[in-house]
Amino acid sequence: MNKARYFLKKYYFEILLVLPMSLYILGFTIWPIFQSIGMGFTDKYSGQISLSNYAYLFQRPNFTKSIANTIFTALVSLVFQLILGLGIATILKQQFKGKGIIRALVLTPMGIPTLVSGVIAIYIFGTSGYLNEVLFRLGLISIPVQWTKGGILGLIVIIIADTWKVLPTMVLLLLSGLESIPGDLYEAADIDGAGKWYTFCHITLPLLKPSITMSVLFRAVDAFRIFELPQVLVGQKIPFIATFAYEEYSGGNVNASGAASTILLVIILIFAFLYIKFIDRGEGFGLEEK
């Protein structure tokens, strides 16, 4: 009790500063998560603790497909965005004429709402969109390609649209990591005759690992719970867990929606655990074994 009183007396001002944000996170993030989990394990009719909502979901023909689509899109998007973001960040780290303009162009999608970016993608990938028009004028197609009809083409369109929207965030996180690497290391490697590829693999990547880990985990949360773009681009043609949960909620089955949301949360947690355990191995958080 005395220690708690001493702590409150010493850090009362700091506590007052973080209290509003803590209450916000508790009220609008943590508490709704536990509410969703509770609804998922509550039977819709009896109100008792039950697994009936999960049994109902897995009996739905499209739910298993929604899990596969979510995992596939998230993993492919993460790999594609990481590689592309690292390449762009490496270029932006260099000094060249017009660097400020290029940075501004790269960051432009951050200011566009997700729904608007989905509409922009429709103008490009729609049946009468710009892409089909260009391909037709080049003589590569004779009839319009239905990019958003579903299947693998629809998934590719969603991945491209998502990458365009979120790539600036990935670039910023990786660029901040690149900027924090001391230039003396590169000068020493250059003096020792190390090539660019050797320098990249043995200096840049190891020192950039914390930024890569932060970027991947930060993006993974959004990638797995992708909702707006699939809803705008393909609707119900390609089910995702988030869109499936929304449809159940819209239909009045909030318990099944909570169960679907809980499954999505478990998938995100499993991905984060596997990434930190087998790929990052704790190095990005300074937790590597000594």
C-alpha positions as CSV (number, residue, x, y, z in Angstrom):
1,M,0.0,0.0,0.0
2,N,2.8,2.4,0.9
3,K,4.6,1.6,-2.4
4,A,1.5,2.2,-4.4
5,R,0.9,5.5,-2.5
6,Y,4.5,6.6,-3.1
7,F,4.2,5.7,-6.8
8,L,1.0,7.7,-7.2
9,K,2.5,10.6,-5.4
10,K,5.7,10.6,-7.4
11,Y,4.2,10.0,-10.9
12,Y,0.7,11.6,-10.5
13,F,1.3,14.1,-13.3
14,E,2.5,11.3,-15.8
15,I,-0.6,9.2,-14.8
16,L,-2.9,12.1,-15.5
17,L,-1.3,12.5,-18.9
18,V,-1.7,8.8,-20.0
19,L,-5.1,8.3,-18.2
20,P,-7.3,9.7,-21.1
21,M,-5.7,7.5,-23.7
22,S,-5.7,4.5,-21.4
23,L,-9.4,5.0,-20.8
24,Y,-10.0,5.4,-24.5
25,I,-8.1,2.1,-25.3
26,L,-9.9,0.3,-22.5
27,G,-13.4,1.5,-23.5
28,F,-13.1,1.4,-27.3
29,T,-10.7,-1.4,-28.0
30,I,-10.1,-3.9,-25.1
31,W,-13.6,-4.0,-23.8
32,P,-15.3,-4.5,-27.2
33,I,-12.9,-7.3,-27.9
34,F,-13.9,-9.2,-24.7
35,Q,-17.5,-8.4,-25.5
36,S,-17.1,-10.0,-29.0
37,I,-15.4,-13.0,-27.5
38,G,-18.2,-13.4,-25.0
39,M,-20.9,-13.2,-27.7
40,G,-19.1,-15.8,-29.7
41,F,-19.4,-18.3,-26.9
42,T,-23.0,-17.4,-26.0
43,D,-25.8,-19.4,-27.6
44,K,-28.2,-17.1,-29.5
45,Y,-31.4,-18.7,-28.2
46,S,-30.6,-20.0,-24.7
47,G,-28.0,-17.4,-23.6
48,Q,-25.8,-20.2,-22.2
49,I,-22.1,-20.7,-22.9
50,S,-21.9,-22.8,-26.0
51,L,-19.9,-23.6,-29.2
52,S,-23.1,-23.5,-31.3
53,N,-22.0,-20.3,-33.1
54,Y,-18.8,-21.9,-34.2
55,A,-20.6,-25.0,-35.3
56,Y,-23.0,-22.8,-37.3
57,L,-20.1,-20.9,-39.0
58,F,-18.3,-23.9,-40.1
59,Q,-21.5,-25.4,-41.5
60,R,-21.8,-22.3,-43.8
61,P,-20.4,-23.1,-47.2
62,N,-18.4,-19.9,-47.6
63,F,-16.9,-19.6,-44.2
64,T,-14.0,-22.0,-44.7
65,K,-13.3,-20.3,-48.0
66,S,-13.3,-16.9,-46.3
67,I,-10.6,-18.1,-43.9
68,A,-8.5,-19.3,-46.8
69,N,-9.0,-16.0,-48.8
70,T,-8.1,-13.9,-45.7
71,I,-4.9,-15.8,-45.0
72,F,-3.8,-15.9,-48.6
73,T,-4.5,-12.2,-49.2
74,A,-2.8,-11.2,-46.0
75,L,0.3,-13.2,-46.5
76,V,0.8,-12.3,-50.2
77,S,0.1,-8.6,-49.4
78,L,2.6,-8.6,-46.6
79,V,5.4,-10.1,-48.6
80,F,4.7,-7.9,-51.7
81,Q,4.4,-4.7,-49.6
82,L,7.5,-5.5,-47.6
83,I,9.6,-6.0,-50.7
84,L,8.2,-3.1,-52.5
85,G,8.3,-0.8,-49.5
86,L,11.9,-1.7,-48.7
87,G,12.9,-1.0,-52.3
88,I,11.2,2.4,-52.3
89,A,12.5,3.3,-48.9
90,T,16.1,2.4,-50.0
91,I,15.7,4.7,-53.1
92,L,14.2,7.5,-51.0
93,K,17.2,7.3,-48.6
94,Q,19.5,8.3,-51.4
95,Q,20.1,12.0,-52.3
96,F,18.9,12.9,-55.8
97,K,17.2,15.8,-57.5
98,G,13.4,16.0,-57.0
99,K,13.5,13.8,-53.9
100,G,10.9,15.9,-52.1
101,I,8.4,15.6,-54.9
102,I,8.9,11.8,-55.1
103,R,8.3,11.5,-51.4
104,A,5.2,13.6,-51.6
105,L,3.8,11.4,-54.4
106,V,4.6,8.2,-52.5
107,L,2.8,9.5,-49.4
108,T,-0.3,10.7,-51.3
109,P,-2.4,7.6,-50.9
110,M,-2.2,8.1,-47.1
111,G,-4.6,11.0,-47.4
112,I,-7.2,9.1,-49.4
113,P,-10.0,7.3,-47.5
114,T,-10.1,3.5,-48.0
115,L,-13.5,3.6,-49.6
116,V,-12.4,6.3,-52.1
117,S,-9.4,4.2,-53.0
118,G,-11.7,1.3,-53.6
119,V,-13.8,3.4,-56.0
120,I,-10.6,4.5,-57.7
121,A,-9.7,0.8,-58.1
122,I,-13.1,0.1,-59.7
123,Y,-12.4,2.9,-62.3
124,I,-9.2,1.0,-63.1
125,F,-10.2,-2.6,-62.9
126,G,-13.9,-2.4,-63.8
127,T,-15.2,-4.1,-66.9
128,S,-15.2,-0.8,-68.7
129,G,-12.3,0.5,-66.7
130,Y,-9.0,2.1,-67.8
131,L,-7.0,-1.1,-67.7
132,N,-9.3,-3.0,-70.1
133,E,-9.3,0.1,-72.4
134,V,-5.5,0.2,-72.5
135,L,-5.3,-3.6,-73.1
136,F,-7.9,-3.3,-75.9
137,R,-6.1,-0.4,-77.6
138,L,-2.9,-2.4,-77.5
139,G,-4.6,-5.3,-79.1
140,L,-4.0,-7.6,-76.2
141,I,-7.6,-8.4,-75.6
142,S,-10.8,-8.5,-77.8
143,I,-13.4,-8.6,-75.0
144,P,-13.2,-6.9,-71.5
145,V,-11.6,-8.9,-68.7
146,Q,-13.8,-9.2,-65.7
147,W,-11.2,-8.5,-63.1
148,T,-13.5,-8.3,-60.1
149,K,-15.8,-11.3,-60.9
150,G,-14.1,-13.4,-58.2
151,G,-11.5,-16.1,-58.1
152,I,-7.8,-15.5,-58.2
153,L,-8.2,-12.4,-60.4
154,G,-10.4,-10.7,-57.8
155,L,-7.9,-11.6,-55.1
156,I,-5.1,-10.0,-57.1
157,V,-7.1,-6.9,-57.6
158,I,-7.7,-6.6,-53.9
159,I,-4.0,-7.1,-53.2
160,I,-3.0,-4.4,-55.7
161,A,-5.6,-2.0,-54.4
162,D,-4.6,-2.7,-50.7
163,T,-0.9,-2.3,-51.6
164,W,-1.4,1.1,-53.2
165,K,-3.4,2.3,-50.2
166,V,-1.1,1.2,-47.4
167,L,2.3,1.2,-49.0
168,P,3.2,4.7,-47.7
169,T,2.9,3.5,-44.1
170,M,5.3,0.6,-44.9
171,V,7.7,3.0,-46.6
172,L,7.7,5.5,-43.7
173,L,8.4,2.8,-41.1
174,L,11.2,1.2,-43.1
175,L,12.6,4.6,-44.1
176,S,12.8,5.7,-40.5
177,G,14.7,2.5,-39.8
178,L,17.1,3.1,-42.7
179,E,17.7,6.7,-41.6
180,S,18.7,5.5,-38.1
181,I,21.5,3.3,-39.4
182,P,24.9,5.2,-38.9
183,G,26.6,6.1,-42.1
184,D,30.0,5.3,-40.6
185,L,29.1,1.6,-41.0
186,Y,28.7,1.9,-44.8
187,E,31.9,4.0,-45.1
188,A,33.8,1.3,-43.2
189,A,32.3,-1.4,-45.4
190,D,33.2,0.5,-48.5
191,I,36.8,0.9,-47.3
192,D,37.0,-2.8,-46.7
193,G,35.8,-3.4,-50.3
194,A,32.4,-4.8,-49.4
195,G,30.0,-4.9,-52.3
196,K,26.5,-3.4,-52.2
197,W,24.8,-6.8,-51.9
198,Y,27.1,-7.9,-49.1
199,T,26.5,-4.5,-47.3
200,F,22.8,-4.9,-47.7
201,C,22.7,-8.4,-46.3
202,H,25.2,-8.0,-43.5
203,I,24.6,-4.4,-42.4
204,T,21.3,-3.0,-43.6
205,L,19.0,-6.0,-43.0
206,P,20.3,-7.0,-39.5
207,L,20.1,-3.4,-38.3
208,L,16.7,-2.9,-40.0
209,K,15.2,-5.9,-38.4
210,P,13.4,-4.0,-35.6
211,S,11.7,-1.7,-38.2
212,I,10.8,-4.7,-40.3
213,T,9.2,-6.5,-37.4
214,M,7.3,-3.4,-36.4
215,S,6.2,-2.9,-40.1
216,V,5.1,-6.5,-40.6
217,L,3.2,-6.8,-37.3
218,F,1.6,-3.4,-37.7
219,R,0.5,-4.2,-41.2
220,A,-0.6,-7.8,-40.4
221,V,-3.4,-6.6,-38.2
222,D,-4.9,-4.5,-41.0
223,A,-4.1,-7.1,-43.6
224,F,-6.0,-9.9,-41.9
225,R,-9.0,-7.8,-41.0
226,I,-9.3,-6.3,-44.5
227,F,-12.9,-5.2,-45.0
228,E,-13.6,-2.0,-47.0
229,L,-11.7,-2.9,-50.2
230,P,-13.3,-6.4,-50.7
231,Q,-16.7,-5.0,-49.8
232,V,-16.4,-2.3,-52.5
233,L,-14.5,-4.2,-55.2
234,V,-16.1,-7.7,-55.1
235,G,-18.9,-7.6,-52.6
236,Q,-20.0,-11.2,-51.7
237,K,-18.2,-12.8,-54.7
238,I,-15.1,-13.3,-52.6
239,P,-15.8,-13.9,-48.9
240,F,-13.4,-12.7,-46.2
241,I,-13.7,-13.2,-42.4
242,A,-14.3,-9.5,-41.8
243,T,-17.0,-9.2,-44.5
244,F,-18.5,-12.5,-43.3
245,A,-18.7,-11.1,-39.7
246,Y,-20.3,-7.9,-41.1
247,E,-22.9,-9.9,-43.0
248,E,-23.8,-11.9,-40.0
249,Y,-24.1,-8.8,-37.9
250,S,-26.3,-7.1,-40.6
251,G,-28.5,-10.1,-40.6
252,G,-29.1,-9.8,-36.8
253,N,-26.9,-12.7,-35.8
254,V,-24.5,-10.8,-33.5
255,N,-23.4,-14.0,-31.8
256,A,-22.1,-15.6,-35.0
257,S,-20.5,-12.3,-35.9
258,G,-18.7,-12.3,-32.5
259,A,-17.6,-15.9,-33.2
260,A,-16.2,-14.9,-36.6
261,S,-14.4,-11.9,-35.1
262,T,-12.9,-14.2,-32.4
263,I,-11.6,-16.6,-35.0
264,L,-10.0,-13.6,-36.9
265,L,-8.4,-12.5,-33.6
266,V,-7.0,-15.9,-33.0
267,I,-5.5,-16.0,-36.6
268,I,-3.8,-12.7,-36.0
269,L,-2.4,-13.8,-32.7
270,I,-1.1,-17.1,-34.2
271,F,0.6,-15.2,-37.1
272,A,2.2,-12.7,-34.7
273,F,3.5,-15.6,-32.5
274,L,4.8,-17.7,-35.4
275,Y,6.5,-14.6,-36.9
276,I,8.2,-13.6,-33.7
277,K,9.1,-17.2,-32.8
278,F,10.5,-18.5,-36.1
279,I,11.3,-15.5,-38.4
280,D,12.1,-12.6,-36.1
281,R,13.2,-14.9,-33.2
282,G,12.9,-12.1,-30.8
283,E,15.6,-10.0,-32.4
284,G,13.3,-7.2,-33.5
285,F,12.3,-6.7,-29.8
286,G,15.7,-7.3,-28.4
287,L,14.6,-10.6,-26.9
288,E,17.1,-12.9,-28.6
289,E,18.7,-15.5,-26.5
290,K,22.2,-14.7,-25.2
